[in-house]
C-alpha cells in the first residue's frame, strides 16, 4: 500500500500549487480522501475531504474559496489545487485515506512540504 504525495515546493504569496497523491495497493474508489497539514509546532489540521464517489467535499474555513480538492478514481489519485497561497499555508501536507466501508484500514502518505514565502 502506498500514498505518494507530490507537487510541494516554495512559492511566493499569492501563488498557486497543485498537490497530487497517487494511491496504490488498495481499493481507492472505496475511500474518502483527505488532505491534512501540519505546521511546525502545531497540530495536524484537516484541510479538505472528498467522499469516495467524488460527489461531496468539505474544507477548513481557513482555505475555503482558495483550495479545491478533486479526485480521479481511474487514476487512483487525489489532487489539491491551492490558489492565492499565504505564508500561513506553510506546512507539511499529508494525504489520508479514510475507508467508506467498516473495518477497512486507513492509510497515511509521507507528506510533501509547502513553503509560502517571498
C-alpha positions in Angstrom: 0.0 0.0 0.0 1.3 3.4 -0.9 0.1 7.0 -0.9 2.7 9.2 -2.6 2.3 13.0 -2.4 4.0 15.3 -4.9 3.8 18.9 -6.1 5.0 20.7 -3.0 7.7 23.4 -3.1 8.5 27.0 -2.5 6.0 29.6 -3.8 5.5 33.3 -3.3 2.5 34.7 -1.5 -0.4 34.9 -3.9 0.9 32.0 -6.0 -0.5 28.6 -6.7 0.5 24.9 -6.3 -1.2 21.7 -7.2 -0.6 18.7 -4.9 -1.1 15.2 -6.1 -1.5 12.0 -4.1 -1.1 8.7 -6.0 -2.5 5.7 -4.4 -1.7 2.0 -4.9 -2.3 -1.3 -3.3 -5.8 -0.8 -2.1 -9.4 -0.1 -3.4 -9.0 3.7 -3.8 -12.6 4.2 -5.0 -13.9 2.9 -1.7 -12.1 5.5 0.3 -12.9 9.1 1.3 -9.7 11.1 0.6 -8.4 13.8 2.8 -5.6 16.4 2.8 -4.2 17.3 6.2 -1.4 19.7 7.0 0.9 20.3 9.9 2.9 23.5 10.5 6.0 23.5 12.8 4.9 23.4 16.4 1.2 22.9 15.6 -1.2 20.0 15.5 -2.3 18.3 12.3 -5.3 20.1 10.7 -7.7 18.7 8.1 -7.7 21.0 5.1 -10.1 19.2 2.7 -12.0 16.0 2.2 -13.7 14.5 -0.8 -16.1 11.5 -0.5 -15.3 8.2 -2.2 -17.6 9.0 -5.2 -16.2 12.5 -5.5 -19.7 14.0 -5.1 -19.2 15.9 -1.9 -16.4 18.0 -0.5 -15.6 19.9 2.7 -13.0 22.5 3.5 -11.4 24.1 6.6 -12.6 27.7 6.9 -9.0 28.9 6.5 -8.8 27.6 2.9 -12.4 28.0 1.7 -12.5 29.8 -1.7 -8.8 29.2 -2.3 -8.3 25.4 -2.3 -10.1 22.8 -4.3 -9.9 19.1 -3.8 -10.7 16.7 -6.6 -10.1 13.0 -7.4 -9.7 10.7 -10.4 -10.8 7.2 -9.4 -9.5 5.8 -12.8 -6.0 7.1 -11.9 -6.3 6.4 -8.1 -5.2 10.0 -7.5 -6.5 12.8 -5.4 -5.5 16.5 -6.0 -5.4 19.7 -4.0 -5.3 22.9 -6.1 -4.1 25.7 -3.9 -4.5 29.3 -5.1 -3.8 32.6 -3.5 -1.4 31.0 -1.1 -0.5 32.8 2.1 2.5 32.4 4.4 0.2 30.7 7.0 -0.3 27.9 4.5 3.3 26.9 5.0 3.2 23.3 6.3 3.8 19.7 5.6 0.8 18.4 3.6 -0.4 14.8 4.0 -2.8 12.6 2.1 -5.0 10.4 4.2 -7.3 7.6 3.0 -10.4 7.0 5.3 -12.4 3.9 4.5 -16.0 4.2 3.5 -16.5 0.5 4.4 -16.4 -0.5 8.1 -13.4 -2.5 9.2 -11.2 -1.5 6.3 -7.8 0.1 7.4 -6.9 3.7 6.9 -3.7 5.0 5.3 -1.4 8.0 5.5 1.1 9.3 3.0 4.6 10.5 3.8 3.9 14.2 3.2 5.1 17.0 0.9 6.4 20.3 2.1 4.7 23.6 1.0 6.5 26.8 1.8 4.9 30.2 1.1 7.5 33.0 1.4 8.8 36.0 -0.5 
